[in-house]
């Protein structure tokens, strides 16, 4: 049960953090009442299709985890065993360290943006659902947190394909619903003010994601082992995760590398892509 809950929490957190990706910010610049009115369409209709597409995309991400879960169930025979939970804890530590390390990069993974020409070439339901699908699957566009990959790993380690799919769908739902943050942006000045505030929260969202991954690692380590051993291992895992994040942060600072200039982290003008 602990592994299942952790997978779902990480899925939600990774989806929230991913809102600050270039594509996430782009959607909050283009799929707004202001943007849709300029194209002669309705925000509610496009947003509905966007959310629907994101849910399907999340299900696709979950399907990858489900395939892993099927293998784990066959190989381990006991998906909730101590070994599997400890592996999950280690994966969470690696994800936290990776997110801190990649703070000095422009983005995690590949640099692919959605095709904005779709806005002029297709009907709202096509570009709405299409953009939602790409963003909801988590890995088709910019990836700004290792938490996306951790969702697949944790879902797979549960050994329950249905849980893995549920984690992916939850990721897609949260990513899709983020478009509603722009539901009141019907004027240029409102759009600018929103994105100025949103950009300021970018670095905090990264730190929050790292914190979720560290807590997940500690919780999994404590839950995977019983008694004093579990507590001791949890403390060690927590210290190791914090040390890794601190060391990487210090290295980044001493080498003069600045945190990622990902959309939403340092952009004061909405709509830059």
C-alpha positions as a printed Julia matrix, in Angstrom:
273×3 Matrix{Float64}:
   0.0     0.0     0.0
   2.86    2.39    0.83
   4.36    1.95   -2.62
   0.99    2.58   -4.26
   0.36    5.77   -2.3
   3.89    6.99   -3.01
   3.49    6.37   -6.74
   0.28    8.41   -6.8
   1.75   11.28   -4.77
   4.83   11.43   -7.0
   2.6    11.36  -10.1
   0.63   14.38   -8.89
   3.77   16.27   -7.83
   5.57   15.54  -11.11
   2.55   16.79  -13.06
   2.47   20.02  -11.08
   6.18   20.57  -11.54
   5.88   19.86  -15.27
   3.52   22.81  -15.64
   6.66   25.0   -15.61
   8.05   23.31  -18.72
   8.27   25.43  -21.89
   5.24   23.6   -23.28
   3.31   24.04  -20.05
   3.92   27.77  -20.07
   3.13   27.89  -23.78
  -0.29   26.36  -23.15
  -0.96   28.95  -20.46
  -0.12   31.63  -23.01
  -2.07   30.33  -25.99
  -5.03   28.33  -24.66
  -6.66   31.17  -22.75
  -9.88   33.14  -23.24
  -7.75   35.87  -24.83
  -6.01   33.51  -27.24
  -9.11   31.55  -28.18
 -11.13   34.73  -28.77
  -8.43   35.97  -31.15
  -8.88   32.76  -33.16
 -12.66   32.98  -33.09
 -13.04   29.94  -30.83
 -14.23   29.26  -27.28
 -11.88   28.63  -24.4
 -14.22   26.13  -22.7
 -14.36   23.91  -25.77
 -10.62   23.9   -26.41
  -9.8    23.4   -22.72
 -12.17   20.43  -22.52
 -10.46   18.74  -25.46
  -7.07   19.58  -23.97
  -7.92   17.88  -20.68
  -9.34   14.87  -22.53
  -6.17   14.56  -24.59
  -4.01   14.86  -21.49
  -5.91   12.03  -19.8
  -5.29    9.78  -22.8
  -1.64   10.82  -22.81
  -1.37   10.02  -19.11
  -2.89    6.6   -19.75
  -0.19    6.0   -22.36
   2.48    6.86  -19.79
   0.78    4.55  -17.34
   0.73    1.77  -19.93
   4.53    1.82  -19.95
   4.51    1.42  -16.18
   1.91   -1.34  -16.52
   4.25   -3.29  -18.79
   6.98   -2.99  -16.15
   4.51   -4.02  -13.46
   3.56   -7.15  -15.38
   7.22   -8.14  -15.59
   7.81   -7.4   -11.9
   4.79   -9.5   -10.91
   6.1   -12.45  -12.88
   9.74  -12.15  -11.83
   9.42  -11.26   -8.14
   6.23  -13.06   -7.25
   5.96  -10.64   -4.32
   5.72   -7.08   -5.56
   5.43   -5.69   -2.02
   8.61   -7.42   -0.84
  11.35   -5.56    1.0
  13.67   -5.72   -1.98
  11.2    -4.03   -4.31
  10.43   -1.25   -1.82
  14.13   -0.59   -1.2
  14.72   -0.41   -4.96
  11.9     2.13   -5.14
  13.55    4.17   -2.37
  16.85    4.18   -4.24
  15.05    5.27   -7.42
  13.52    8.19   -5.52
  16.96    9.25   -4.23
  18.36    9.1    -7.76
  15.44   11.18   -9.03
  15.98   13.83   -6.35
  19.7    14.03   -7.11
  18.99   14.16  -10.84
  16.51   17.01  -10.46
  19.02   18.98   -8.41
  21.79   18.26  -10.89
  19.66   19.12  -13.89
  18.78   22.45  -12.32
  21.91   23.71  -14.04
  20.67   22.59  -17.44
  18.07   24.07  -19.71
  15.81   21.05  -19.34
  15.78   17.37  -18.51
  15.69   15.04  -21.49
  14.92   16.12  -25.04
  13.99   19.62  -26.14
  10.81   19.24  -28.15
   8.05   21.83  -28.32
   4.51   21.29  -29.53
   3.86   22.49  -33.08
   2.23   25.88  -32.63
   1.32   26.0   -36.32
  -1.53   23.67  -35.39
  -3.28   26.69  -33.89
  -3.79   28.13  -37.37
  -4.12   24.88  -39.33
  -6.63   22.84  -37.34
  -9.91   23.11  -35.51
  -9.89   23.69  -31.72
 -10.72   20.08  -30.88
  -7.74   18.88  -32.96
  -5.07   21.15  -31.51
  -6.65   21.02  -28.05
  -6.68   17.23  -27.89
  -3.36   16.97  -29.74
  -1.53   19.32  -27.42
  -3.12   17.69  -24.4
  -2.08   14.22  -25.57
   1.55   15.26  -26.01
   1.75   17.1   -22.72
  -0.22   14.48  -20.79
   2.09   11.61  -21.7
   4.92   13.47  -20.0
   7.79   12.55  -22.32
   6.69   13.73  -25.78
   7.81   17.32  -25.09
  10.22   19.06  -22.71
  10.84   17.09  -19.52
  11.81   19.23  -16.52
  11.78   16.65  -13.74
  13.03   13.11  -13.27
   9.8    12.63  -11.36
   8.13   11.76  -14.68
  10.39    8.73  -15.03
   9.97    7.95  -11.34
   6.21    7.64  -11.89
   6.84    4.82  -14.36
   9.36    3.13  -12.07
   7.2     3.27   -8.95
   4.07    2.23  -10.83
   5.97   -0.68  -12.34
   7.46   -1.78   -9.02
   4.0    -2.18   -7.5
   3.6    -5.22   -9.71
   0.04   -4.12  -10.4
  -0.62   -2.9   -13.94
  -3.88   -1.22  -12.9
  -2.02    0.89  -10.32
   0.62    1.87  -12.87
  -2.09    2.99  -15.3
  -3.87    4.89  -12.51
  -0.65    6.75  -11.68
  -0.22    7.71  -15.33
  -3.83    8.83  -15.65
  -3.49   10.93  -12.48
  -0.42   12.57  -13.99
  -2.36   13.32  -17.17
  -5.39   14.67  -15.31
  -3.3    17.1   -13.24
  -1.34   18.24  -16.29
  -4.52   18.73  -18.25
  -6.38   20.64  -15.56
  -3.46   23.08  -15.29
  -4.84   24.79  -18.4
  -7.68   26.07  -16.24
  -5.21   28.34  -14.45
  -5.62   30.63  -17.45
  -9.43   30.65  -17.46
  -9.57   34.32  -16.39
  -6.87   35.59  -18.73
  -8.99   37.6   -21.14
  -6.84   40.74  -21.37
  -3.17   41.28  -22.34
  -2.33   42.97  -19.04
  -3.88   40.09  -17.07
  -1.82   37.64  -19.13
   1.4    39.53  -18.39
   0.72   39.79  -14.67
  -0.16   36.11  -14.42
   3.03   34.97  -16.15
   5.19   37.28  -14.06
   3.81   35.66  -10.9
   3.92   32.19  -12.43
   7.58   32.55  -13.44
   8.51   33.55   -9.9
   7.17   30.23   -8.62
   9.27   28.17  -11.06
  12.32   27.64   -8.81
  10.04   26.87   -5.87
   8.27   24.2    -7.86
  11.62   22.52   -8.55
  12.62   22.6    -4.9
   9.21   21.26   -3.96
   9.61   18.36   -6.4
  13.01   17.49   -4.95
  11.5    17.58   -1.46
   8.71   15.2    -2.5
  11.27   12.77   -3.94
  13.38   12.88   -0.77
  10.37   12.31    1.47
   9.25    9.47   -0.79
  12.67    7.83   -0.47
  12.62    8.1     3.34
   9.04    6.83    3.62
   9.74    3.87    1.36
  12.92    2.97    3.23
  11.13    3.13    6.58
   8.14    1.16    5.31
  10.2    -1.48    3.58
  12.03   -2.55    6.72
  10.58   -3.14   10.16
  11.64   -2.03   13.61
  14.87   -0.25   14.46
  16.48   -1.38   11.2
  13.79    0.36    9.2
  14.2     3.58   11.15
  17.99    3.45   10.81
  17.84    2.8     7.08
  15.27    5.56    6.61
  17.53    8.02    8.41
  20.51    6.95    6.31
  18.51    7.22    3.1
  17.27   10.66    4.09
  20.76   11.86    4.96
  22.14   10.44    1.72
  19.45   12.16   -0.33
  19.9    15.51    1.42
  23.69   15.22    1.12
  23.46   14.44   -2.59
  21.17   17.41   -3.2
  23.37   19.71   -1.09
  26.63   18.62   -2.74
  25.22   18.97   -6.24
  23.82   22.38   -5.34
  27.22   23.47   -4.01
  28.98   22.23   -7.14
  26.53   24.12   -9.31
  27.09   27.27   -7.26
  30.9    27.06   -7.26
  31.14   26.38  -10.98
  29.05   29.46  -11.66
  26.34   27.58  -13.52
  22.95   29.17  -13.13
  19.69   27.29  -12.64
  17.85   26.27  -15.76
  16.28   29.03  -17.77
  13.26   26.89  -18.43
  10.05   28.64  -19.36
   8.42   29.6   -16.1
  11.8    30.02  -14.38
  13.04   33.46  -15.15
  10.79   34.42  -18.05
   8.92   37.57  -17.41
   7.14   37.66  -20.74
   4.4    35.18  -21.5
   4.38   33.17  -24.63
   8.11   32.83  -25.23
   8.74   29.38  -26.69
